[in-house]
Amino acid sequence: MKNIFDAVELKNLHLKNRLIRSATWEGLAETDGSIGDDTYKIYHELAAGGVGAIITGFTSVATNDFYFGGMMRLSDNKLIPQYKKLVEFIHAENCAAISQLALGAFYDKNFVEVPENNLSTENVREIIKMFVDAAIRAEICGFDGVQIHAAHFFFLSRFISPLINHRSDEFGGSTENRAKILLDILRDIKTSTPKLHVTIKINSSDFTGGGLNENESLEICKMLEAGGIDSIEVSGNGTSVGGIKAGVNEGYFADFAARLADEVNVPIICVGGWRSREVMEKFLNQSNVELLSLSRPLVREPDLPKKFLSGESSVAKCVSCNACYRTPAHRCIFSGRRS
Ligand SMILES: Cc1cc2nc3c(=O)[nH]c(=O)nc-3n(C[C@H](O)[C@H](O)[C@H](O)COP(=O)(O)O)c2cc1C
């Protein structure tokens, strides 16, 4: 029987339980990616709340990527001391730290966004190197792992989508060619930082006509398995579904995650709408999925895992209203996380 509080051993990563804070953008970083006390406080509170690992909010691998405001960055060595401190706050509470490496979009020297199909092959190789350099910085900072963000129509998610990628070079066309960017990033990160756990967040489906569908996502996950990925977090476009009710409509990517866990020999993390301990454990026991990740419930209650463990609570208070997307520092409008 699986219990959410089982310790789990993954490649290069020990987790004290099966609960992971899924990447959640706080929007608190300065334009250059600098972070300070408000960010440290949020991450320390989350770590103290009992999750097994925290995946940081998306952390851009580029200095000139302005896709979202307040993005963290690991694009420059000068940022290393600040992110090292972030990791220390997380580790102080016996929690693992994973940096979510992302690219919103590629911008040229004049800060103009370059569409995926207009990038030269050399630009694509440059992007691969930016991910690898950021992973090297993450390792220097002390992170236990990195997550390649290939979901939610961020750059990599668009790049692997047949709806967007119409390139005619080695990085476009067939599924294999579109997935090559992920496999090259994975290969080079594993070579450069062999001690890091390397995970990926991927769309189960783009949920849009002509986009990545479940069969193709599964095919790409099998390629990632062959490339040595250490775990896969299953998500999808339509990322943060509203109106989730405990025991009614939890775990909206669960079917694909379970199917994937049956087909690949890689630990699967399933995100999306987990709200009650009972449903979470039922799903873990009815599938080969190993880990569950949460975002909004931990915005409202960073100490939810501790409440589950003590028995103080068995259901998250989050009502999935999505107001946290629009508040300063993405606080919950009900609990008002202080900074
Ligand atoms: C305020 C906010 C910020 C988010 N930022 C990120 C992010 O940086 N990277 C990411 O992959 N997903 C991000 N997400 C999506 C969550 O990680 C998660 O996939 C989604 O909300 C579903 O999980 P939940 O039902 O537990 O919230 C964010 C969600 C919210 C609400």
The ligand as an SDF file (V2000), in Angstrom:
LIG
                    3D

 31 33  0  0  0  0  0  0  0  0999 V2000
    0.0380   31.4090   -9.4600 C   0  0  0  0  0  0  0  0  0  0  0  0
    0.4950   30.2120  -10.2500 C   0  0  0  0  0  0  0  0  0  0  0  0
    1.7480   30.2080  -10.8200 C   0  0  0  0  0  0  0  0  0  0  0  0
    2.1900   29.0770  -11.5500 C   0  0  0  0  0  0  0  0  0  0  0  0
    3.4570   29.0580  -12.0330 N   0  0  0  0  0  0  0  0  0  0  0  0
    3.9270   27.9610  -12.6820 C   0  0  0  0  0  0  0  0  0  0  0  0
    5.2850   27.8680  -13.0690 C   0  0  0  0  0  0  0  0  0  0  0  0
    6.1180   28.7230  -12.7880 O   0  0  0  0  0  0  0  0  0  0  0  0
    5.6570   26.7630  -13.7730 N   0  0  0  0  0  0  0  0  0  0  0  0
    4.7790   25.7440  -14.0480 C   0  0  0  0  0  0  0  0  0  0  0  0
    5.1790   24.7590  -14.6600 O   0  0  0  0  0  0  0  0  0  0  0  0
    3.5030   25.7840  -13.6480 N   0  0  0  0  0  0  0  0  0  0  0  0
    3.0620   26.8530  -12.9520 C   0  0  0  0  0  0  0  0  0  0  0  0
    1.7740   26.8760  -12.4880 N   0  0  0  0  0  0  0  0  0  0  0  0
    0.9240   25.6860  -12.6930 C   0  0  0  0  0  0  0  0  0  0  0  0
    1.0160   24.7520  -11.4790 C   0  0  0  0  0  0  0  0  0  0  0  0
    2.3300   24.2710  -11.2620 O   0  0  0  0  0  0  0  0  0  0  0  0
    0.1120   23.5050  -11.6340 C   0  0  0  0  0  0  0  0  0  0  0  0
    0.5700   22.7760  -12.7630 O   0  0  0  0  0  0  0  0  0  0  0  0
   -1.3710   23.8240  -11.8090 C   0  0  0  0  0  0  0  0  0  0  0  0
   -1.7800   24.9480  -11.0330 O   0  0  0  0  0  0  0  0  0  0  0  0
   -2.2560   22.6340  -11.4130 C   0  0  0  0  0  0  0  0  0  0  0  0
   -1.9900   22.1830  -10.1130 O   0  0  0  0  0  0  0  0  0  0  0  0
   -2.8940   22.5800   -8.8220 P   0  0  0  0  0  0  0  0  0  0  0  0
   -4.2920   22.1280   -9.0840 O   0  0  0  0  0  0  0  0  0  0  0  0
   -2.2440   21.8350   -7.6860 O   0  0  0  0  0  0  0  0  0  0  0  0
   -2.7980   24.0590   -8.6830 O   0  0  0  0  0  0  0  0  0  0  0  0
    1.3220   27.9710  -11.7330 C   0  0  0  0  0  0  0  0  0  0  0  0
    0.0520   27.9920  -11.1490 C   0  0  0  0  0  0  0  0  0  0  0  0
   -0.3690   29.0790  -10.4120 C   0  0  0  0  0  0  0  0  0  0  0  0
   -1.7200   29.0430   -9.7640 C   0  0  0  0  0  0  0  0  0  0  0  0
  1  2  1  0
  2  3  1  0
  2 30  2  0
  3  4  2  0
  4  5  1  0
  4 28  1  0
  5  6  2  0
  6  7  1  0
  6 13  1  0
  7  8  2  0
  7  9  1  0
  9 10  1  0
 10 11  2  0
 10 12  1  0
 12 13  2  0
 13 14  1  0
 14 15  1  0
 14 28  1  0
 15 16  1  0
 16 17  1  0
 16 18  1  0
 18 19  1  0
 18 20  1  0
 20 21  1  0
 20 22  1  0
 22 23  1  0
 23 24  1  0
 24 25  2  0
 24 26  1  0
 24 27  1  0
 28 29  2  0
 29 30  1  0
 30 31  1  0
M  END
$$$$
